């Protein structure tokens, strides 16, 4: 029988529902902050927003601050820190609900944390999940298509993220700081928000032209190697040699964001370099799976067109053999991006298996049909197969791989559940890949 809530959702237009939702969620946010005593006021809070790279940036930054002797709290799509306690995030939420978030901040305070690094999604800003948290630093990673099912337009999406910068409040002993990716087309919008100190980072000196009075942090002499990337950071009169154990030029940008905040908090260059070098990886972000195979298996959380381009271009460059890609698209979310996902995957891949990825209430085959036109738009020798069952799709990809190839499993990353119409079911791409490779290997 249809619930009352489902009935009203069916007959009342979304804009009308939003009219009532916003004050409702605002009231919950105020209540949550009051119940837990506004714990964010006792922390130096740093918010990281952007379409992609937030979790990696936040983890690198937390490592830098921790290496500097600070007690750090962390909240990302991937993991939570509350001082000495560190755990994975199994909620499938980038930013927790209002009461959960305030409770987590209180646990950080109880754990002796002085600083908190929080990944801030546009959903969290829109629905007031981070209301009552006094951010003193805001970090912008990049801006590209995502969440248009919620925001409607790219401009509205951008303005929602801008509210984080607009909300900056200095702590009792601090100042407001903004850190912006100068390589991104949206940089002029984000850097214009008021902050006591502004940092622009990028891989080109042209970033300095956006805001001449901002501090600039530039990566030069970028050299990929077998263990990641080496580059030199030029920050006015400071030079820092960096060894980043994360592949891809996009991760250089993520590292620059974290380094910029470290410099803003007066962390010594040697400490920054050592902290970055000590980070071996971030769960589900270009994470290798070693099951004894002669080729590479990589798991990544990329699920937007921009992230697809970043990850697949990096792997295409690093792969001597064939690039085999397993992907789909999320159900009940921004169907307009499915064409782009197909087009980008076909641009870089040699073979693809189209499959499910959190289909929700949609039929995975319907989602795949929306991906196919993007593939057909690419005029190159690329083939694909359709297998809606993700486990079987992974097995097919692994069976096709040979020495020197790379199999990339996209979109699930660190996640440990798959969302269907009847709810969440256990799922982990990394475990499934290892299990399926053992089955494939036993038959060879």
N, C-alpha and C positions, 0 to 999 in steps of 0.2 A: 504493500500500500504506500502511496506517495506521501512523504512527510509534509508537514505544514510549511517548513522552510523551503523544501524543493518546489512546492507548489507556488509560493510567492516568487521564487527565483525565476520560475517559468513564465509567469504572467506579468511581472513588473520589469520594465526596462532597466538595464544596468545603470544608467546615469541616475535614475531615481533611487535605486538601491544604494549607490555610492553616497548620495546625499545623506542617507541615514547611517551608513557604515562609518564615515569619517568621524563624526562626533562620538559614535559608540566606541571606536578604537581609541580615540583621544582620551575619553573618560577612563578606559581601562589602563591606558599608559600613565595617566596621572595617579590613579589608584595604586598601580604597581610600584611607582617611584616612592609614593608616600609609605606604603606598607613596608618596603625594604629600607626606608630612611635615606633615599638619594645617595647610595654608596659611591656613585661616580664622582661626587664632590671631593672624595678623599683620595682620588687618583688623578694622575696626569694621563688624560685619555686621548689616544690617537686613533682617528677614523680613517680607514682605507676604502675608497670607493672607485668605481670604474667598471667597464664591461667585463674585462678579462684581467687575470694576473693578480687579483686581490689577495688570494690565499698565499701565493708564493711570496709576494711582497711583504705581507704581514708576518709570515714565518721568518723571512730573512731579517726583518726589522726586529722582531722579538729576540732573535739570536744575537744581534748586535747590541741591544740594550742589556741583555743578560750577561754578555761578555764584559760589559762595562761595569758590572757589579750591581745592577739594578734588579729588583724583584719584579718580574713581569707577569702580567695576566694576558691571556690571548683568547680571542674568540673568532674562529673562521669557519668556512664551509667544511674544512678538513679536521680541525682539532681545537681543543680547549686547554688552556693553562690556567691554573689558579695558584700560582706560586710554584711550589715543589710538585704539585699534582698535575700530571699531564695525561690527557685522554683523547681518543678519537671522537669526532662528531658523527653520531649515527642518526641524527634527526632528519637529514636531507634538507636542512634549512641553512641558508647562509647566515642570516641574522635570526636569533631566537625570538620567541614571542615575548611580549612585554614583561610578564611576571618571571619567565625563565631568565631573561636577560638581566633584570634587576637582581634576581637571586644569584646569578653567576658573578655579577659585579661585587655583591656582598661577600661571596666566597673568596674572591680575589683580595678584598680588603682583609678578611679574616686570615688569609694565607700570607699576609705581610706584604702584598704587592704595593708598589709605589706608582707603577705605570701599567696601563692597559692598552693593548693594541686590538682594535675591533674592526672586523670586516663589515662594511655597511652596504647593504644592497639597496636598490631603488625601492623594492617592495617594503623594506624596513622603514625607509623614510616616508613613503606614501601612507603606510598604515600606522605610523607613529610608534613603531617598535623601539626606537631609540630616543623617544622623547624623555626629557629629564636627565639625559647623559650630557655633561658639559665637555664637549670636545674642545681641546685647546689646539689640536693639530689636525688638519685634513689633508689627505693624500689622494691625488687623482692619477689613476694608472693609464686609462685609455677610454675611448668612446666609440662604439660601433653598435650595429643593430642587435637588439635583444629586448624581450619583455614588452613588445608592442601590443600584446594581448591585454596588458594592463594600462599602458600609458597612451596608446593610440597613435602618437606621432613621435618622431625622433626628438623634436624640439621639447615636447613635454617630458620625455625621458631624461633629456639633458638638464632641464630645469629642476626636475626632482632631485637629481644628484647634486645640483648646485645648492640645494637647501642645506646640505651638510656644511659647505663652506660658509654659507650665510649665518649658520648657527654658532660659529666659533666663539668660545668664551675662555678667557685666560684663567688658569688656576691661580690660587692665592700668591704663589711664588713664581709664576711663569708669565708667558706671553703667547699670543696666538701666532700660529705658524701655518702657512699653506705650502704644499709641495705639489708641483704640477708637471706633467709630461710635456715638455716643449716640442716634442716630435709630433704630437697629436693635433689634428685639425681643430679640436675643441679647446686647446690650450688658452687662447685669448679670452674665452668666456670664463674659465675657471680662475685664471690668474687675476682677473679684475676684482674679485671679491676681496674685501678688506682683511688684512692680516698684518700684525706687527712686523713679521719677517716673512719674506717670500723666497721660495727656491724653485728654479726651473731646471729640470734635468733632461738630458737627451743624448743623441749620438751625433749631433751636428752643432757647430757654433752658432748656426742660424737661430737656435732656440733663444739665445740672448736678445735677439731683436724684438721678441714679443713683449718683454718687460725689462728695459735696460737697468732698472734699479734692483731687480731681483738677483739673488745669488745664483750662479750657474754651476751645475755639476755635469760635466761632459765626459762621455766615454770615448777614448781614442785608442788606436792600435788594437782593434778588436781581432783576436786570433783564435778561431775554434781549434781545439785539440781533442785527442782521444778521450780525455776525462772531463770535457766541458768547454769552457771559454776563458781565455785570458784577455785582459784589457787594462788600460791605464785610466784612472779617474783624474780629471783635471778640474779642480774646484778653486778658482782664483789662484792663490799662491801655494795651494796644496796639490801634491801628486801622490796617488795611491795605486800601487800595483795590485790588481785583483785576480784571483783564480776562483772562478765560479764553476762548481761541479754540476751545473744544470745546463743542458744543451739548448741551443737556439738563441738567435739574436733577440727575440722577444724577452728572454729571461735576463739578458743584459739590461734591458729597460726596467724590469722588475727590481733587479739588484740596485740600479741607480736610484730608484725611488726610496728604497730602504736606506741606502748610503746617505742620501740627502737628509733624511730625518735624523740619522745618526750624527751627521755634522751639525745639524740645527740644535741637537741636544749635547753638543760639545764632547762627543765621543772621539777619542784619539784615533788618527788614521790607522795606526798599527793594530789597534783593537778591532776596528772595522774590518780590515783585511783578514785578520785571523778568524773573526767570526764568520765571515762569508765563506772562507775556505773550509771551515769545519762543518758546514751544512752539506751533507751528502745528497739530500733530495727532500722533496715534499711528497707525502703519500698521494698517489693517484695523479701526479703531475709529471709527465714523461717518465713514468716509473717502469723500470725494466723488470721482466719476469724471467727468472732463470730456472728452467725445469730440465736442464741438461741438453737442450736442443742446440743445433749447429747454426741457427739463425737468431735474429733478435725478435723478442716479443715486447711490445711497449704498450702500457695502459695510460690513457690520458683523459682528463675531464672535459676536454674541448667539446663544446656543444653550440657555439655561435659561428657564423661565417668567418669572422675575423680570427677566432681561435683555431678553426679548421685550417685557415691559410697559414697561420704562424707555425702550427705543429707539423702539418704535412710538408710544407716547404723545407723546414729544418730536417725532417727525416728523409725527404727526397735527396737532399744534398749529401746526407751522411750514409745513405744506403748504396752499396755497390751493386746489389742484385735488384730484385723486384720489390716494390712497395705494395703490400697487400693490406687493404683497409676494410675494417668491419665497423659499420655504423648504421644509424637510423636517425630518427628525430623524435623529440618528446611529444607525447600526445597532449591535447588540450592546451597547447601553448603556441603562440605566434606561428601559424601555419605558413605565413608568407616567407619564412626563411628556408623552407625545405628545398625549394628550387636552388637557392644559393649553396646550400650544403652539398647537394648533388653535383653542381657545377664545379665547386672547388675540389671536392674529393676526386672527381674524374680528371681534373687538371694535373694532379700529382701522382695518382695511383696507377699501377699496372693491372691490378685486379681488385674487385670490391665484392663484398658480400653485404647486401642490404638486409637489415634485420630490425628487431624491436629495440626500443629504448624508452622505458617508462611510458608505455602506450596509454595508460590511464583508461578513460572510457572509449577511446578510439580503437578501431581495428588496425593492427600493425600493417596489414596489406594496403589499407587506404592511405596510410602515411607514406609508405614506400612508393605508391603510385604518384604522390605529389613530389617525391624526390627525383623520379626518373626523368622528367623533362629537363632538369638541370644537367643531368649526365648526357642526355642526347644533344645538348647544346655544344658540347666539347668535341671538337673534330680531331681526335687522336685515337691511337690504337689502345683502347682500354675496354676490358670486358668486365661483366659483373653477373652475379647470380642472386636470386632472391631466396632467403630462408628466414621466415618470421621468428622461428625459435632461436634465440640468441645463443644458447649452448651449442646447438647443431651448427649454427653459422660460424662460431669460433672454431669448431672442429674442422669444418670445411676449409677455412683459411689456413689452419695449421697443417692440414694434410697437403696443401698445395705448396707450402713454403719449402725452400731449399737453402743450402749454405749461402750466406751472403745476403739473403732476403731480410726484410723487416715486416712483421705483422703488427699493425697498430689497431688497438681496440679503443674506439672513441666514445666519449660522453659519460661513461659511468665512473671512470677514475677511481677514487677512494671509496665510493659508495658501497654499502653492504646490503641494500635492498633494491627491489624492482617494484615500481608502482603499476598495478593493474586496476581494473574497474572495481574489483572486490577488495582492494587494499594493497598493503605492502607485503612482498614475499622476499625471503632471504636471497641475496645475490651478491657475488663479488667477482668481477672480471678476472682479477689476479688468480684467485683460487680455481675458478673454472678453467682458465687457460692452462694452468699446470695440470689439472686433472685430465683435460681433454688431450693434452700433448702426450701424457703417459699412455692413453688409450691408442692414439695414433702411432706412437713409437712401438708399441707392443705388436702391431700388425705389420711393421716394416721388416 
